[in-house]
Amino acid sequence: MIKLRSGRAKSAMATGALLAGLLGGALAGAPSAAAADSPCSYGSYVYNKVTNPTSYKYIPYVTGDWSDCWLDRGMSNTAVRALQKNLNSCYGYKLATDGVFGGLTESALISVQRKVGVAADGDYGPKTRDAMVWANYSMETGARISCN
């Protein structure tokens, strides 16, 4: 054990311990989707003109790179609405598509995460996105065609 004699040394040690605790807590509290760079900011329509030119997918997106974004409880935007719509369309939930990531959305996401074999933590990120199936919607009618 280190003995500290001066008040300054004790104060510096306490400050360092406090900062380490705060930073460690912030890092530990980050969503497991933290491998993603940014929070998903809106829902985006994604078209594949080569393999399926008559349909689109509605997915959570962030400006610049849709593959590296995350969502978690407490967020509210159209990206959450895109996730809710997909949970309803492809996994049979009856969530309100209100764009609010609350307890019901989190619970549905945890169930889907278990089903698709990723960490069931209730946080949406690239691993969850890649494991989930996504609804394809008709460009002509907007109706769901399939989930894949």
Secondary structure, 3 states (H helix, E strand, C coil): CCCCCCHHHHHHHHHHHHHHHHHHHHHHHCCHHHHCCEECCEEEEEEECCCEEEEEEEEEECCCCCCCEEECCCCECHHHHHHHHHHHHHHCCCCCCCCECCHHHHHHHHHHHHHHCCCCCCCECHHHHHHCCCEEEECCCCCEEEEC
